[in-house]
Amino acid sequence: MSDSWDDIGDSFRLMRHGRLLIGLSVLIIVGYMGLVDHFGHLLAFLMAVVAPSVLIGVVAFLLDRLMKRHDRKVRARRKSGGSAASALRWRLSGNGYSVVVEGARDANIVEVTIPDVIKGVDVVEIGARAFENCGRLVAARLPRGLERISFRAFANCRSLQEVKLSARTVAIESEAFADCVSLRTIKLPKLLQTIGSRAFQGCVALEPVEIPFNVRDIARDAFPPNVKLKVYRGSAAESWAQRLGRNVHLIMYREE
């Protein structure tokens, strides 16, 4: 789930607090040794009883703070996601563990922000023809966990200028952005593996596009002939360009 990344962040914060606790423990041990040296074992024994209670209390306090902070963030994301989702049509996938967005309730939508989570479930796919023919759509911001942009998902969105793809997207299917004549820039994610037939055909304003090294399957007509492409030496995209006799700019080193 998308929230797992925030859980990891909270874990790192807990580790930082853990270093503080280790420092306190060292001070207590040193203090204990000093008490033994100066005041004898009775006071040291009392210190040994009190110190663990103090440490447990500090740990419990820090954990409580982290959990409350995380809960507030989750509630805020879900509230925001619920508000954005009200403008969308969506369904649960067949397994019930992910959401497929099927389009906007208003075909005249100008901007769309698709939330990471709807009703507590990750959004992983833009469905077939979801925003096709939304002629006034200018900008689309896609969820962080999005894996697939389906057939003609944004086709013929003739005003579309800006699309922010997810870093986790692995497939852009056939005609996904076909005839988006105003689309100028698009950054393909490093995990992308498939670019389908006519995925960007008709995108006549598109500036040079860099094809990530991991892309394995590119349709012959994925990009219009006039679009300049950048490919990595030794990649499947380089082989694809050679087979088609297509001029490309070669990037010498594989991306990290």
N, C-alpha and C positions, 0 to 999 in steps of 0.2 A: 504494500500500500504506500501511497505518497507520504503518509505521516512518518514512515520509517526513517526517512532522511532527517527529519527533525528529532526523532528519537536518538539518532546517532549524534547529532549536535549536542543534545542534552547530556549524552553519555560523556562526551569530551569535557563539557563543563563540570560534570561530576568528578572526572579525573583531576581537573585543576583543583577542585575542592579537596580531593583526596591527597594531593601534595601538601596542602595546608594542614590537613590532619596528621600527616606523617611528621611534618615539622613540629606540630604541637606535641606529638608523642615523644619525639626526641627530647624536647624541652622538659617534658614531665619525667622522663627517665633520668636525664641529667640532674634535674631537681631532686628526684628521689635519692640518687647517689649522694648528692650534697647533704641532704637531710640526715641520711645514715651517718655520714662522716661527722656532722656537727651536733646532732641532737639525739642520736641513738635510734634504736629500732622501733620504739613505740610510735614516735611521730611518723617514721617511715611507713609503718604498717597502716596508719590512718590514711596516709597519702595513697597507698596502694589500693585502699578501698574506695576513696573518693575519685581518683583519676579515671578509672574505667567508666564510672557513672557520667563524668563530665564528657568524656569522649563519645559515649553512646548518645548523650543528649545533643551534642553538636552534630553528629552524623544524622540523627533523626530530623533535626531542624533543617539541615541542608537538603535532605531528600524530600521533605515536605515542601520546601520552597520550589525545588525543581519540578515536582509533580504538579503543583498548582499552576506554575508558569506554563508547563506543557499543556495542561487541560485548557487554560485560557486561550492559547494559540490554536488548539484544535477546534474549540467552539467558535472562535472568530473566523477560521477558514471555512467551517461548515456553514456558518451564517452567510458569509460572503458568497460561497458556492451556491447556496440555496437561492439567493437573490438573482445571481447570473443565470442559474438554471431555469428560472421562471420564464425567461425569454426564449428558451430552447425546447425542441422536441427531442426526446431521448428514450432509450429502452435499455433494459438489462440484457447482457449477452446470454447465449444459451446456457452457460454454466452458472449464471447468476452472480458471478464474482467481478464483473466489470461492466462499464457503461459504454454504449454506442450512441453518439449524438447523431440525430437524424435530420437536423435542420433548425431553422429559426421559425418562431411563430409568426413573425412579421417579415415578409419577403422584401420589404423596403428598408431593412436594417442597414445602418451605415457602418457601425463598428460592432464586432463581436469579441467578447472575452469568454472563452470556454473554461469553466473552473476545473481544477485538478480533481475534485471530488464532488459527486452529486449523491445526496442521501447516504453519505458515508461510504460510497463505492467509487473506485478509481475510474476515471474516463480514459479509455485506451484506444478508441477508434472514432474517426469521423466517417459516418456511413455513406453508402453510395448515393450520389446526387443530393447530398445533405444541403449544400448552399448553392446548388446550380441555379444560374440565372438570377442571382441576387444582384441586380444591376447597379445598385447604389452602394454596395459593400466596399468600403475603402481599406479597412484594416481588420486583420484577424489575429488574435493571440490565442495560441493553442495550449492545452494543458501539459504539464511537465511530464506526465506519464504516458503521453500519446505514443502508440506504437504503429498505427496504420492510418493512412489517408486513402480512402476507398475510391472506387470508380466514379469519376466526374464529381467529386466532392465539392470542388470550387469552380467547376467549368463555367465559362461564359460570365464570370464575375468581372465585367469589363471596366469597372472602376477600381478594382482591387490593386492597391499599390504596395501594401506592406503585409507580410506574413511572417510571424515568428514561430518557427518550428520547434518541437521538443527535441532535446538531446537524445531521447530514447526512441525516436521514430526509426523503424527498420524498413518500412515499405511505403512507397508512393505509387499508387496503382494507376492503371490506364486512364488517361485524360483527366487526371486529378485537377490540374490547373490549366486545362486546354482553353485557349482563347481569352486568357486574362491579359488583355492587350495593354493594360496600364502597369502591370507588374514589372518593377525595375530590378529589384534585388531579392535574392533568396539565398540563405545560408543553409546548405545541406548538412545534416548532423553526421558526426563521425561514425555512428553505429548503423547508418543507412546501408541496406543491402540490395534493395530492388527499386528500380525506376521503370515504370510500366510504359506501354505503347502510348505515344502522343501525350505523355504526362505534361509536357510544357509546350506542345505545339500551339502556335498562334500567339505566344508570348513575345511579340515583336519588339518590345521595349526592354527586354531582359538584358541586364549587364552581364559581364563575364561570370560564369558559374564554376566554382571549384567542386569537382567530384571527389568525395572522400575515398581513401584507399580501400576501405572495407566493402565498397559497392561491388557486388559480384554479378548482378544481372541487370543489364541496361538494354532496353528495347532499341531497335535500329532507329526508330523515329521518335525517341523520347524527347529530343530537343530540336527546335527549328534550325535550319542550316545557318542562319545568320548569327546565332548566339555563339559567342566565344567561350570555349571550355578550357579549364585547367585540370590536368590529370597528373597523378603521381607515376613516376617511372617504376615499371614492374607491376603495376596494378592491372586489374581486369579492365578498367576504363581505358588504359593505354592500348591494350589488345583490341578492345572494341573500336577505338578510333582508327587503329591501323587497318582493321578489316574493312572499315567503311571508307578509308582514304580521307579521313577527316582531319583538317588541321587543328591542332590543339597546342596549348602551352604546357610544356613538360615541367613538372616540379621535381627536382632532383632527389629530394630526401623525403622518406616516408614520414607522415605526420605522427606526432607522439600522442 
